[in-house]
């Protein structure tokens, strides 16, 4: 099975190096930067909710139907 590409694999990066060729800065398109920030925020939310109570889908579905949301 092929490993799915990450956002980083899809971003075109350009590096600015010092006189010795060491990478010091990176440039990327603003839309790519924005996508990275969104991904980071999503991961932060997942981490915050890691210990939240989990309920079976069937129980959630019943609860939503009872409240008229579905």
PDB file of N, H, CA, C and O in Angstrom:
ATOM      1  N   UNK A   1       0.837  -1.178   0.000  1.00  0.00           N
ATOM      2  CA  UNK A   1       0.000   0.000   0.000  1.00  0.00           C
ATOM      3  C   UNK A   1       0.888   1.249   0.000  1.00  0.00           C
ATOM      4  O   UNK A   1       1.858   1.336   0.752  1.00  0.00           O
ATOM      5  N   UNK A   2       0.540   2.201  -0.849  1.00  0.00           N
ATOM      6  H   UNK A   2      -0.249   2.130  -1.460  1.00  0.00           H
ATOM      7  CA  UNK A   2       1.313   3.429  -0.961  1.00  0.00           C
ATOM      8  C   UNK A   2       1.022   4.371   0.192  1.00  0.00           C
ATOM      9  O   UNK A   2      -0.130   4.546   0.590  1.00  0.00           O
ATOM     10  N   UNK A   3       2.072   4.974   0.725  1.00  0.00           N
ATOM     11  H   UNK A   3       3.008   4.831   0.402  1.00  0.00           H
ATOM     12  CA  UNK A   3       1.924   5.945   1.814  1.00  0.00           C
ATOM     13  C   UNK A   3       1.312   7.228   1.245  1.00  0.00           C
ATOM     14  O   UNK A   3       1.812   7.759   0.253  1.00  0.00           O
ATOM     15  N   UNK A   4       0.224   7.736   1.866  1.00  0.00           N
ATOM     16  H   UNK A   4      -0.182   7.305   2.672  1.00  0.00           H
ATOM     17  CA  UNK A   4      -0.365   8.986   1.364  1.00  0.00           C
ATOM     18  C   UNK A   4       0.617  10.143   1.520  1.00  0.00           C
ATOM     19  O   UNK A   4       1.387  10.204   2.479  1.00  0.00           O
ATOM     20  N   UNK A   5       0.572  11.053   0.555  1.00  0.00           N
ATOM     21  H   UNK A   5      -0.053  11.003  -0.224  1.00  0.00           H
ATOM     22  CA  UNK A   5       1.464  12.210   0.617  1.00  0.00           C
ATOM     23  C   UNK A   5       0.974  13.181   1.674  1.00  0.00           C
ATOM     24  O   UNK A   5      -0.225  13.419   1.815  1.00  0.00           O
ATOM     25  N   UNK A   6       1.902  13.727   2.400  1.00  0.00           N
ATOM     26  H   UNK A   6       2.877  13.534   2.286  1.00  0.00           H
ATOM     27  CA  UNK A   6       1.555  14.727   3.400  1.00  0.00           C
ATOM     28  C   UNK A   6       1.513  16.098   2.731  1.00  0.00           C
ATOM     29  O   UNK A   6       1.931  16.259   1.584  1.00  0.00           O
ATOM     30  N   UNK A   7       1.010  17.061   3.454  1.00  0.00           N
ATOM     31  H   UNK A   7       0.671  16.931   4.385  1.00  0.00           H
ATOM     32  CA  UNK A   7       0.980  18.427   2.948  1.00  0.00           C
ATOM     33  C   UNK A   7       2.383  18.895   2.596  1.00  0.00           C
ATOM     34  O   UNK A   7       2.579  19.582   1.594  1.00  0.00           O
ATOM     35  N   UNK A   8       3.360  18.524   3.419  1.00  0.00           N
ATOM     36  H   UNK A   8       3.200  17.966   4.234  1.00  0.00           H
ATOM     37  CA  UNK A   8       4.737  18.950   3.161  1.00  0.00           C
ATOM     38  C   UNK A   8       5.277  18.403   1.847  1.00  0.00           C
ATOM     39  O   UNK A   8       6.079  19.060   1.185  1.00  0.00           O
ATOM     40  N   UNK A   9       4.844  17.205   1.465  1.00  0.00           N
ATOM     41  H   UNK A   9       4.192  16.671   2.003  1.00  0.00           H
ATOM     42  CA  UNK A   9       5.292  16.624   0.194  1.00  0.00           C
ATOM     43  C   UNK A   9       4.757  17.397  -1.007  1.00  0.00           C
ATOM     44  O   UNK A   9       5.306  17.297  -2.104  1.00  0.00           O
ATOM     45  N   UNK A  10       3.702  18.156  -0.808  1.00  0.00           N
ATOM     46  H   UNK A  10       3.256  18.237   0.084  1.00  0.00           H
ATOM     47  CA  UNK A  10       3.047  18.863  -1.902  1.00  0.00           C
ATOM     48  C   UNK A  10       3.451  20.332  -1.989  1.00  0.00           C
ATOM     49  O   UNK A  10       2.997  21.042  -2.887  1.00  0.00           O
ATOM     50  N   UNK A  11       4.279  20.790  -1.089  1.00  0.00           N
ATOM     51  H   UNK A  11       4.648  20.214  -0.360  1.00  0.00           H
ATOM     52  CA  UNK A  11       4.664  22.201  -1.039  1.00  0.00           C
ATOM     53  C   UNK A  11       6.011  22.409  -1.707  1.00  0.00           C
ATOM     54  O   UNK A  11       6.959  21.657  -1.480  1.00  0.00           O
ATOM     55  N   UNK A  12       6.079  23.430  -2.523  1.00  0.00           N
ATOM     56  H   UNK A  12       5.309  24.042  -2.708  1.00  0.00           H
ATOM     57  CA  UNK A  12       7.350  23.796  -3.161  1.00  0.00           C
ATOM     58  C   UNK A  12       8.098  24.732  -2.224  1.00  0.00           C
ATOM     59  O   UNK A  12       7.642  25.837  -1.929  1.00  0.00           O
ATOM     60  N   UNK A  13       9.251  24.273  -1.765  1.00  0.00           N
ATOM     61  H   UNK A  13       9.622  23.376  -2.005  1.00  0.00           H
ATOM     62  CA  UNK A  13      10.054  25.055  -0.835  1.00  0.00           C
ATOM     63  C   UNK A  13      11.277  25.620  -1.543  1.00  0.00           C
ATOM     64  O   UNK A  13      11.865  24.971  -2.408  1.00  0.00           O
ATOM     65  N   UNK A  14      11.650  26.833  -1.165  1.00  0.00           N
ATOM     66  H   UNK A  14      11.173  27.360  -0.463  1.00  0.00           H
ATOM     67  CA  UNK A  14      12.867  27.463  -1.658  1.00  0.00           C
ATOM     68  C   UNK A  14      13.683  27.870  -0.447  1.00  0.00           C
ATOM     69  O   UNK A  14      13.164  28.478   0.489  1.00  0.00           O
ATOM     70  N   UNK A  15      14.965  27.533  -0.472  1.00  0.00           N
ATOM     71  H   UNK A  15      15.387  27.039  -1.232  1.00  0.00           H
ATOM     72  CA  UNK A  15      15.811  27.806   0.681  1.00  0.00           C
ATOM     73  C   UNK A  15      16.798  28.937   0.386  1.00  0.00           C
ATOM     74  O   UNK A  15      17.316  29.066  -0.723  1.00  0.00           O
ATOM     75  N   UNK A  16      17.033  29.735   1.398  1.00  0.00           N
ATOM     76  H   UNK A  16      16.612  29.630   2.299  1.00  0.00           H
ATOM     77  CA  UNK A  16      18.069  30.760   1.346  1.00  0.00           C
ATOM     78  C   UNK A  16      19.189  30.247   2.238  1.00  0.00           C
ATOM     79  O   UNK A  16      18.967  29.896   3.397  1.00  0.00           O
ATOM     80  N   UNK A  17      20.374  30.211   1.690  1.00  0.00           N
ATOM     81  H   UNK A  17      20.554  30.496   0.748  1.00  0.00           H
ATOM     82  CA  UNK A  17      21.504  29.637   2.419  1.00  0.00           C
ATOM     83  C   UNK A  17      22.533  30.714   2.767  1.00  0.00           C
ATOM     84  O   UNK A  17      22.551  31.802   2.192  1.00  0.00           O
ATOM     85  N   UNK A  18      23.377  30.370   3.719  1.00  0.00           N
ATOM     86  H   UNK A  18      23.363  29.486   4.187  1.00  0.00           H
ATOM     87  CA  UNK A  18      24.477  31.269   4.051  1.00  0.00           C
ATOM     88  C   UNK A  18      25.629  31.012   3.069  1.00  0.00           C
ATOM     89  O   UNK A  18      25.485  30.232   2.127  1.00  0.00           O
ATOM     90  N   UNK A  19      26.743  31.657   3.291  1.00  0.00           N
ATOM     91  H   UNK A  19      26.860  32.291   4.056  1.00  0.00           H
ATOM     92  CA  UNK A  19      27.877  31.537   2.373  1.00  0.00           C
ATOM     93  C   UNK A  19      28.465  30.120   2.332  1.00  0.00           C
ATOM     94  O   UNK A  19      29.130  29.742   1.368  1.00  0.00           O
ATOM     95  N   UNK A  20      28.211  29.347   3.387  1.00  0.00           N
ATOM     96  H   UNK A  20      27.671  29.654   4.171  1.00  0.00           H
ATOM     97  CA  UNK A  20      28.716  27.968   3.432  1.00  0.00           C
ATOM     98  C   UNK A  20      27.715  26.957   2.864  1.00  0.00           C
ATOM     99  O   UNK A  20      27.996  25.760   2.810  1.00  0.00           O
ATOM    100  N   UNK A  21      26.552  27.446   2.445  1.00  0.00           N
ATOM    101  H   UNK A  21      26.323  28.419   2.489  1.00  0.00           H
ATOM    102  CA  UNK A  21      25.540  26.553   1.891  1.00  0.00           C
ATOM    103  C   UNK A  21      24.583  25.976   2.913  1.00  0.00           C
ATOM    104  O   UNK A  21      23.769  25.115   2.579  1.00  0.00           O
ATOM    105  N   UNK A  22      24.667  26.438   4.165  1.00  0.00           N
ATOM    106  H   UNK A  22      25.328  27.137   4.437  1.00  0.00           H
ATOM    107  CA  UNK A  22      23.746  25.975   5.204  1.00  0.00           C
ATOM    108  C   UNK A  22      22.399  26.674   5.039  1.00  0.00           C
ATOM    109  O   UNK A  22      22.344  27.892   4.865  1.00  0.00           O
ATOM    110  N   UNK A  23      21.324  25.909   5.095  1.00  0.00           N
ATOM    111  H   UNK A  23      21.368  24.920   5.237  1.00  0.00           H
ATOM    112  CA  UNK A  23      19.982  26.478   4.964  1.00  0.00           C
ATOM    113  C   UNK A  23      19.684  27.351   6.179  1.00  0.00           C
ATOM    114  O   UNK A  23      19.831  26.917   7.321  1.00  0.00           O
ATOM    115  N   UNK A  24      19.265  28.579   5.917  1.00  0.00           N
ATOM    116  H   UNK A  24      19.145  28.931   4.989  1.00  0.00           H
ATOM    117  CA  UNK A  24      18.937  29.502   7.009  1.00  0.00           C
ATOM    118  C   UNK A  24      17.473  29.926   7.000  1.00  0.00           C
ATOM    119  O   UNK A  24      16.882  30.143   8.058  1.00  0.00           O
ATOM    120  N   UNK A  25      16.893  30.045   5.828  1.00  0.00           N
ATOM    121  H   UNK A  25      17.372  29.869   4.969  1.00  0.00           H
ATOM    122  CA  UNK A  25      15.509  30.499   5.699  1.00  0.00           C
ATOM    123  C   UNK A  25      14.811  29.644   4.653  1.00  0.00           C
ATOM    124  O   UNK A  25      15.443  29.036   3.789  1.00  0.00           O
ATOM    125  N   UNK A  26      13.501  29.616   4.759  1.00  0.00           N
ATOM    126  H   UNK A  26      12.987  30.109   5.461  1.00  0.00           H
ATOM    127  CA  UNK A  26      12.710  28.908   3.755  1.00  0.00           C
ATOM    128  C   UNK A  26      11.620  29.839   3.247  1.00  0.00           C
ATOM    129  O   UNK A  26      11.034  30.609   4.007  1.00  0.00           O
ATOM    130  N   UNK A  27      11.362  29.754   1.953  1.00  0.00           N
ATOM    131  H   UNK A  27      11.838  29.128   1.335  1.00  0.00           H
ATOM    132  CA  UNK A  27      10.283  30.538   1.345  1.00  0.00           C
ATOM    133  C   UNK A  27       9.265  29.564   0.764  1.00  0.00           C
ATOM    134  O   UNK A  27       9.627  28.533   0.197  1.00  0.00           O
ATOM    135  N   UNK A  28       7.989  29.904   0.912  1.00  0.00           N
ATOM    136  H   UNK A  28       7.695  30.741   1.373  1.00  0.00           H
ATOM    137  CA  UNK A  28       6.936  29.119   0.322  1.00  0.00           C
ATOM    138  C   UNK A  28       5.776  30.030  -0.033  1.00  0.00           C
ATOM    139  O   UNK A  28       5.671  31.150   0.469  1.00  0.00           O
ATOM    140  N   UNK A  29       4.905  29.536  -0.907  1.00  0.00           N
ATOM    141  H   UNK A  29       4.991  28.627  -1.314  1.00  0.00           H
ATOM    142  CA  UNK A  29       3.757  30.334  -1.314  1.00  0.00           C
ATOM    143  C   UNK A  29       2.873  30.588  -0.103  1.00  0.00           C
ATOM    144  O   UNK A  29       2.781  29.757   0.800  1.00  0.00           O
ATOM    145  N   UNK A  30       2.228  31.745  -0.098  1.00  0.00           N
ATOM    146  H   UNK A  30       2.303  32.420  -0.832  1.00  0.00           H
ATOM    147  CA  UNK A  30       1.394  32.126   1.033  1.00  0.00           C
ATOM    148  C   UNK A  30       0.269  31.116   1.255  1.00  0.00           C
ATOM    149  O   UNK A  30      -0.027  30.770   2.398  1.00  0.00           O
ATOM    150  N   UNK A  31      -0.362  30.638   0.181  1.00  0.00           N
ATOM    151  H   UNK A  31      -0.122  30.919  -0.748  1.00  0.00           H
ATOM    152  CA  UNK A  31      -1.441  29.658   0.332  1.00  0.00           C
ATOM    153  C   UNK A  31      -0.935  28.369   0.969  1.00  0.00           C
ATOM    154  O   UNK A  31      -1.649  27.746   1.755  1.00  0.00           O
ATOM    155  N   UNK A  32       0.294  27.964   0.637  1.00  0.00           N
ATOM    156  H   UNK A  32       0.873  28.471  -0.001  1.00  0.00           H
ATOM    157  CA  UNK A  32       0.882  26.782   1.262  1.00  0.00           C
ATOM    158  C   UNK A  32       1.138  27.033   2.748  1.00  0.00           C
ATOM    159  O   UNK A  32       0.908  26.159   3.584  1.00  0.00           O
ATOM    160  N   UNK A  33       1.610  28.220   3.060  1.00  0.00           N
ATOM    161  H   UNK A  33       1.797  28.930   2.381  1.00  0.00           H
ATOM    162  CA  UNK A  33       1.834  28.597   4.459  1.00  0.00           C
ATOM    163  C   UNK A  33       0.515  28.531   5.233  1.00  0.00           C
ATOM    164  O   UNK A  33       0.449  27.983   6.333  1.00  0.00           O
ATOM    165  N   UNK A  34      -0.516  29.093   4.640  1.00  0.00           N
ATOM    166  H   UNK A  34      -0.463  29.538   3.746  1.00  0.00           H
ATOM    167  CA  UNK A  34      -1.832  29.101   5.291  1.00  0.00           C
ATOM    168  C   UNK A  34      -2.317  27.669   5.534  1.00  0.00           C
ATOM    169  O   UNK A  34      -2.875  27.376   6.591  1.00  0.00           O
ATOM    170  N   UNK A  35      -2.107  26.775   4.560  1.00  0.00           N
ATOM    171  H   UNK A  35      -1.654  27.013   3.701  1.00  0.00           H
ATOM    172  CA  UNK A  35      -2.511  25.379   4.716  1.00  0.00           C
ATOM    173  C   UNK A  35      -1.741  24.713   5.856  1.00  0.00           C
ATOM    174  O   UNK A  35      -2.315  23.943   6.627  1.00  0.00           O
ATOM    175  N   UNK A  36      -0.454  25.003   5.965  1.00  0.00           N
ATOM    176  H   UNK A  36       0.012  25.628   5.339  1.00  0.00           H
ATOM    177  CA  UNK A  36       0.333  24.450   7.066  1.00  0.00           C
ATOM    178  C   UNK A  36      -0.195  24.918   8.422  1.00  0.00           C
ATOM    179  O   UNK A  36      -0.267  24.137   9.371  1.00  0.00           O
ATOM    180  N   UNK A  37      -0.559  26.186   8.503  1.00  0.00           N
ATOM    181  H   UNK A  37      -0.500  26.820   7.732  1.00  0.00           H
ATOM    182  CA  UNK A  37      -1.105  26.726   9.753  1.00  0.00           C
ATOM    183  C   UNK A  37      -2.425  26.036  10.092  1.00  0.00           C
ATOM    184  O   UNK A  37      -2.656  25.670  11.245  1.00  0.00           O
ATOM    185  N   UNK A  38      -3.295  25.856   9.088  1.00  0.00           N
ATOM    186  H   UNK A  38      -3.107  26.153   8.152  1.00  0.00           H
ATOM    187  CA  UNK A  38      -4.562  25.160   9.324  1.00  0.00           C
ATOM    188  C   UNK A  38      -4.318  23.741   9.808  1.00  0.00           C
ATOM    189  O   UNK A  38      -4.975  23.283  10.743  1.00  0.00           O
ATOM    190  N   UNK A  39      -3.380  23.039   9.180  1.00  0.00           N
ATOM    191  H   UNK A  39      -2.847  23.411   8.420  1.00  0.00           H
ATOM    192  CA  UNK A  39      -3.058  21.673   9.595  1.00  0.00           C
ATOM    193  C   UNK A  39      -2.560  21.655  11.038  1.00  0.00           C
ATOM    194  O   UNK A  39      -2.952  20.792  11.823  1.00  0.00           O
ATOM    195  N   UNK A  40      -1.707  22.596  11.380  1.00  0.00           N
ATOM    196  H   UNK A  40      -1.388  23.297  10.742  1.00  0.00           H
ATOM    197  CA  UNK A  40      -1.179  22.694  12.744  1.00  0.00           C
ATOM    198  C   UNK A  40      -2.327  22.921  13.741  1.00  0.00           C
ATOM    199  O   UNK A  40      -2.367  22.294  14.800  1.00  0.00           O
ATOM    200  N   UNK A  41      -3.243  23.809  13.399  1.00  0.00           N
ATOM    201  H   UNK A  41      -3.210  24.319  12.540  1.00  0.00           H
ATOM    202  CA  UNK A  41      -4.372  24.092  14.293  1.00  0.00           C
ATOM    203  C   UNK A  41      -5.260  22.858  14.456  1.00  0.00           C
ATOM    204  O   UNK A  41      -5.746  22.579  15.552  1.00  0.00           O
ATOM    205  N   UNK A  42      -5.469  22.123  13.362  1.00  0.00           N
ATOM    206  H   UNK A  42      -5.074  22.350  12.472  1.00  0.00           H
ATOM    207  CA  UNK A  42      -6.259  20.893  13.444  1.00  0.00           C
ATOM    208  C   UNK A  42      -5.594  19.884  14.375  1.00  0.00           C
ATOM    209  O   UNK A  42      -6.264  19.246  15.187  1.00  0.00           O
ATOM    210  N   UNK A  43      -4.288  19.742  14.255  1.00  0.00           N
ATOM    211  H   UNK A  43      -3.744  20.261  13.595  1.00  0.00           H
ATOM    212  CA  UNK A  43      -3.565  18.808  15.118  1.00  0.00           C
ATOM    213  C   UNK A  43      -3.629  19.231  16.587  1.00  0.00           C
ATOM    214  O   UNK A  43      -3.701  18.387  17.480  1.00  0.00           O
ATOM    215  N   UNK A  44      -3.602  20.533  16.826  1.00  0.00           N
ATOM    216  H   UNK A  44      -3.544  21.218  16.101  1.00  0.00           H
ATOM    217  CA  UNK A  44      -3.708  21.034  18.204  1.00  0.00           C
ATOM    218  C   UNK A  44      -5.076  20.686  18.791  1.00  0.00           C
ATOM    219  O   UNK A  44      -5.173  20.317  19.962  1.00  0.00           O
ATOM    220  N   UNK A  45      -6.121  20.800  17.990  1.00  0.00           N
ATOM    221  H   UNK A  45      -6.042  21.100  17.040  1.00  0.00           H
ATOM    222  CA  UNK A  45      -7.469  20.456  18.453  1.00  0.00           C
ATOM    223  C   UNK A  45      -7.560  18.962  18.757  1.00  0.00           C
ATOM    224  O   UNK A  45      -8.133  18.567  19.772  1.00  0.00           O
ATOM    225  N   UNK A  46      -6.999  18.141  17.886  1.00  0.00           N
ATOM    226  H   UNK A  46      -6.534  18.462  17.061  1.00  0.00           H
ATOM    227  CA  UNK A  46      -6.992  16.694  18.119  1.00  0.00           C
ATOM    228  C   UNK A  46      -6.280  16.375  19.434  1.00  0.00           C
ATOM    229  O   UNK A  46      -6.758  15.560  20.223  1.00  0.00           O
ATOM    230  N   UNK A  47      -5.148  17.013  19.663  1.00  0.00           N
ATOM    231  H   UNK A  47      -4.759  17.675  19.022  1.00  0.00           H
ATOM    232  CA  UNK A  47      -4.390  16.776  20.900  1.00  0.00           C
ATOM    233  C   UNK A  47      -5.195  17.191  22.129  1.00  0.00           C
ATOM    234  O   UNK A  47      -5.176  16.502  23.148  1.00  0.00           O
ATOM    235  N   UNK A  48      -5.901  18.315  22.033  1.00  0.00           N
ATOM    236  H   UNK A  48      -5.917  18.875  21.205  1.00  0.00           H
ATOM    237  CA  UNK A  48      -6.709  18.793  23.164  1.00  0.00           C
ATOM    238  C   UNK A  48      -7.839  17.824  23.481  1.00  0.00           C
ATOM    239  O   UNK A  48      -8.216  17.661  24.641  1.00  0.00           O
ATOM    240  N   UNK A  49      -8.375  17.184  22.456  1.00  0.00           N
ATOM    241  H   UNK A  49      -8.068  17.316  21.514  1.00  0.00           H
ATOM    242  CA  UNK A  49      -9.545  16.318  22.630  1.00  0.00           C
ATOM    243  C   UNK A  49      -9.180  14.849  22.806  1.00  0.00           C
ATOM    244  O   UNK A  49     -10.059  13.989  22.846  1.00  0.00           O
ATOM    245  N   UNK A  50      -7.909  14.567  22.908  1.00  0.00           N
ATOM    246  H   UNK A  50      -7.195  15.266  22.875  1.00  0.00           H
ATOM    247  CA  UNK A  50      -7.449  13.183  22.987  1.00  0.00           C
ATOM    248  C   UNK A  50      -8.120  12.405  24.116  1.00  0.00           C
ATOM    249  O   UNK A  50      -8.425  11.223  23.959  1.00  0.00           O
ATOM    250  N   UNK A  51      -8.350  13.053  25.239  1.00  0.00           N
ATOM    251  H   UNK A  51      -8.102  14.013  25.367  1.00  0.00           H
ATOM    252  CA  UNK A  51      -8.908  12.359  26.407  1.00  0.00           C
ATOM    253  C   UNK A  51     -10.413  12.550  26.559  1.00  0.00           C
ATOM    254  O   UNK A  51     -10.981  12.168  27.582  1.00  0.00           O
ATOM    255  N   UNK A  52     -11.065  13.132  25.562  1.00  0.00           N
ATOM    256  H   UNK A  52     -10.604  13.443  24.731  1.00  0.00           H
ATOM    257  CA  UNK A  52     -12.517  13.313  25.630  1.00  0.00           C
ATOM    258  C   UNK A  52     -13.209  11.952  25.673  1.00  0.00           C
ATOM    259  O   UNK A  52     -12.696  10.949  25.176  1.00  0.00           O
ATOM    260  N   UNK A  53     -14.375  11.957  26.276  1.00  0.00           N
ATOM    261  H   UNK A  53     -14.792  12.771  26.679  1.00  0.00           H
ATOM    262  CA  UNK A  53     -15.172  10.730  26.338  1.00  0.00           C
ATOM    263  C   UNK A  53     -15.566  10.300  24.929  1.00  0.00           C
ATOM    264  O   UNK A  53     -15.962  11.125  24.105  1.00  0.00           O
ATOM    265  N   UNK A  54     -15.456   9.011  24.666  1.00  0.00           N
ATOM    266  H   UNK A  54     -15.135   8.341  25.335  1.00  0.00           H
ATOM    267  CA  UNK A  54     -15.862   8.472  23.375  1.00  0.00           C
ATOM    268  C   UNK A  54     -17.159   7.707  23.558  1.00  0.00           C
ATOM    269  O   UNK A  54     -17.346   6.988  24.540  1.00  0.00           O
ATOM    270  N   UNK A  55     -18.066   7.880  22.576  1.00  0.00           N
ATOM    271  H   UNK A  55     -17.914   8.464  21.778  1.00  0.00           H
ATOM    272  CA  UNK A  55     -19.316   7.131  22.620  1.00  0.00           C
ATOM    273  C   UNK A  55     -19.500   6.425  21.280  1.00  0.00           C
ATOM    274  O   UNK A  55     -19.037   6.913  20.248  1.00  0.00           O
ATOM    275  N   UNK A  56     -20.176   5.279  21.296  1.00  0.00           N
ATOM    276  H   UNK A  56     -20.552   4.883  22.134  1.00  0.00           H
ATOM    277  CA  UNK A  56     -20.414   4.556  20.045  1.00  0.00           C
ATOM    278  C   UNK A  56     -21.277   5.389  19.089  1.00  0.00           C
ATOM    279  O   UNK A  56     -22.119   6.174  19.525  1.00  0.00           O
ATOM    280  N   UNK A  57     -21.058   5.211  17.798  1.00  0.00           N
ATOM    281  H   UNK A  57     -20.374   4.573  17.444  1.00  0.00           H
ATOM    282  CA  UNK A  57     -21.789   5.965  16.789  1.00  0.00           C
ATOM    283  C   UNK A  57     -23.298   5.780  16.956  1.00  0.00           C
ATOM    284  O   UNK A  57     -24.058   6.741  16.839  1.00  0.00           O
ATOM    285  N   UNK A  58     -23.725   4.563  17.226  1.00  0.00           N
ATOM    286  H   UNK A  58     -23.107   3.783  17.321  1.00  0.00           H
ATOM    287  CA  UNK A  58     -25.157   4.290  17.363  1.00  0.00           C
ATOM    288  C   UNK A  58     -25.775   5.114  18.487  1.00  0.00           C
ATOM    289  O   UNK A  58     -26.892   5.612  18.350  1.00  0.00           O
ATOM    290  N   UNK A  59     -25.062   5.258  19.583  1.00  0.00           N
ATOM    291  H   UNK A  59     -24.155   4.853  19.694  1.00  0.00           H
ATOM    292  CA  UNK A  59     -25.558   6.049  20.713  1.00  0.00           C
ATOM    293  C   UNK A  59     -25.646   7.529  20.322  1.00  0.00           C
ATOM    294  O   UNK A  59     -26.619   8.206  20.653  1.00  0.00           O
ATOM    295  N   UNK A  60     -24.632   8.022  19.621  1.00  0.00           N
ATOM    296  H   UNK A  60     -23.841   7.472  19.352  1.00  0.00           H
ATOM    297  CA  UNK A  60     -24.649   9.404  19.156  1.00  0.00           C
ATOM    298  C   UNK A  60     -25.808   9.634  18.196  1.00  0.00           C
ATOM    299  O   UNK A  60     -26.506  10.644  18.283  1.00  0.00           O
ATOM    300  N   UNK A  61     -26.007   8.692  17.284  1.00  0.00           N
ATOM    301  H   UNK A  61     -25.440   7.871  17.214  1.00  0.00           H
ATOM    302  CA  UNK A  61     -27.086   8.814  16.304  1.00  0.00           C
ATOM    303  C   UNK A  61     -28.450   8.894  17.000  1.00  0.00           C
ATOM    304  O   UNK A  61     -29.283   9.728  16.645  1.00  0.00           O
ATOM    305  N   UNK A  62     -28.672   8.032  17.984  1.00  0.00           N
ATOM    306  H   UNK A  62     -27.996   7.354  18.273  1.00  0.00           H
ATOM    307  CA  UNK A  62     -29.934   8.067  18.737  1.00  0.00           C
ATOM    308  C   UNK A  62     -30.116   9.404  19.437  1.00  0.00           C
ATOM    309  O   UNK A  62     -31.207   9.975  19.439  1.00  0.00           O
ATOM    310  N   UNK A  63     -29.034   9.898  20.033  1.00  0.00           N
ATOM    311  H   UNK A  63     -28.148   9.435  20.032  1.00  0.00           H
ATOM    312  CA  UNK A  63     -29.093  11.172  20.748  1.00  0.00           C
ATOM    313  C   UNK A  63     -29.435  12.319  19.793  1.00  0.00           C
ATOM    314  O   UNK A  63     -30.250  13.180  20.124  1.00  0.00           O
ATOM    315  N   UNK A  64     -28.820  12.331  18.620  1.00  0.00           N
ATOM    316  H   UNK A  64     -28.158  11.631  18.351  1.00  0.00           H
ATOM    317  CA  UNK A  64     -29.096  13.375  17.649  1.00  0.00           C
ATOM    318  C   UNK A  64     -30.522  13.299  17.118  1.00  0.00           C
ATOM    319  O   UNK A  64     -31.168  14.328  16.925  1.00  0.00           O
ATOM    320  N   UNK A  65     -31.015  12.089  16.882  1.00  0.00           N
ATOM    321  H   UNK A  65     -30.490  11.252  17.038  1.00  0.00           H
ATOM    322  CA  UNK A  65     -32.385  11.934  16.403  1.00  0.00           C
ATOM    323  C   UNK A  65     -33.370  12.374  17.469  1.00  0.00           C
ATOM    324  O   UNK A  65     -34.372  13.021  17.163  1.00  0.00           O
ATOM    325  N   UNK A  66     -33.093  12.028  18.725  1.00  0.00           N
ATOM    326  H   UNK A  66     -32.280  11.503  18.974  1.00  0.00           H
ATOM    327  CA  UNK A  66     -33.980  12.402  19.833  1.00  0.00           C
ATOM    328  C   UNK A  66     -34.052  13.919  19.983  1.00  0.00           C
ATOM    329  O   UNK A  66     -35.093  14.460  20.357  1.00  0.00           O
ATOM    330  N   UNK A  67     -32.959  14.598  19.695  1.00  0.00           N
ATOM    331  H   UNK A  67     -32.113  14.159  19.391  1.00  0.00           H
ATOM    332  CA  UNK A  67     -32.944  16.064  19.828  1.00  0.00           C
ATOM    333  C   UNK A  67     -33.444  16.765  18.566  1.00  0.00           C
ATOM    334  O   UNK A  67     -33.558  17.990  18.536  1.00  0.00           O
ATOM    335  N   UNK A  68     -33.744  15.974  17.512  1.00  0.00           N
ATOM    336  H   UNK A  68     -33.651  14.979  17.537  1.00  0.00           H
ATOM    337  CA  UNK A  68     -34.261  16.564  16.275  1.00  0.00           C
ATOM    338  C   UNK A  68     -33.175  17.138  15.379  1.00  0.00           C
ATOM    339  O   UNK A  68     -33.485  17.853  14.426  1.00  0.00           O
ATOM    340  N   UNK A  69     -31.953  16.854  15.651  1.00  0.00           N
ATOM    341  H   UNK A  69     -31.701  16.273  16.426  1.00  0.00           H
ATOM    342  CA  UNK A  69     -30.847  17.390  14.840  1.00  0.00           C
ATOM    343  C   UNK A  69     -30.603  16.572  13.593  1.00  0.00           C
ATOM    344  O   UNK A  69     -29.939  17.033  12.665  1.00  0.00           O
ATOM    345  N   UNK A  70     -31.140  15.341  13.560  1.00  0.00           N
ATOM    346  H   UNK A  70     -31.679  14.966  14.314  1.00  0.00           H
ATOM    347  CA  UNK A  70     -30.992  14.476  12.390  1.00  0.00           C
ATOM    348  C   UNK A  70     -32.331  13.936  12.005  1.00  0.00           C
ATOM    349  O   UNK A  70     -32.437  13.180  11.039  1.00  0.00           O
TER     350      UNK A  70
END
